[in-house]
Amino acid sequence: MVRRISFLLASLLLIAGLSFGQARTLKPSAFLDSQANSAAKHSSKKVDINSATKEELDALPGIGEVYSQKIVDGRPYRSKTDLVTCKVIPQSTYDKIKNDVVAHQVPGASGGCANAAAATAGSSGNAGAKKKKGSQPK
């Protein structure tokens, strides 16, 4: 009789322990599912670098006012990788936005680095030129 009671008690504790363990594992799974759903919603609306406004581009991670202006000035782009190959933005910034952008083709427009190079040259000017200390024009 004591054996049966102890066996019954051990069985109940085992079942209770298993059900408790299952309840615990469901929570992280539910959390991961909600994270995946929010990520899918975020990435479903991609920004077209050939038609987006400066404000839409500025909202992308790592893109500020300067980069958004350079992107607009360098349009049109054949592909989103032109942002790096044409030296509009650095690779590290591109890595942050590559899943959030697309480059839809613009009919009748010639894309490529020629426009981006002009935009980059126009925006930098002589800002990077250094003057020697103490040198004066003659």
Secondary structure, 3 states (H helix, E strand, C coil): CHHHHHHHHHHHHHHHHHHHHHHHHHHHHHHHHHHHHHHHHHHHCCEECCCCCHHHHHCCCCCCHHHHHHHHHCCCCCCCCHHHHCCCCCHHHHHHHCCCEECCCCCCCCCCHHHHHHHHHHHHCCCCCCCCCCCCCC
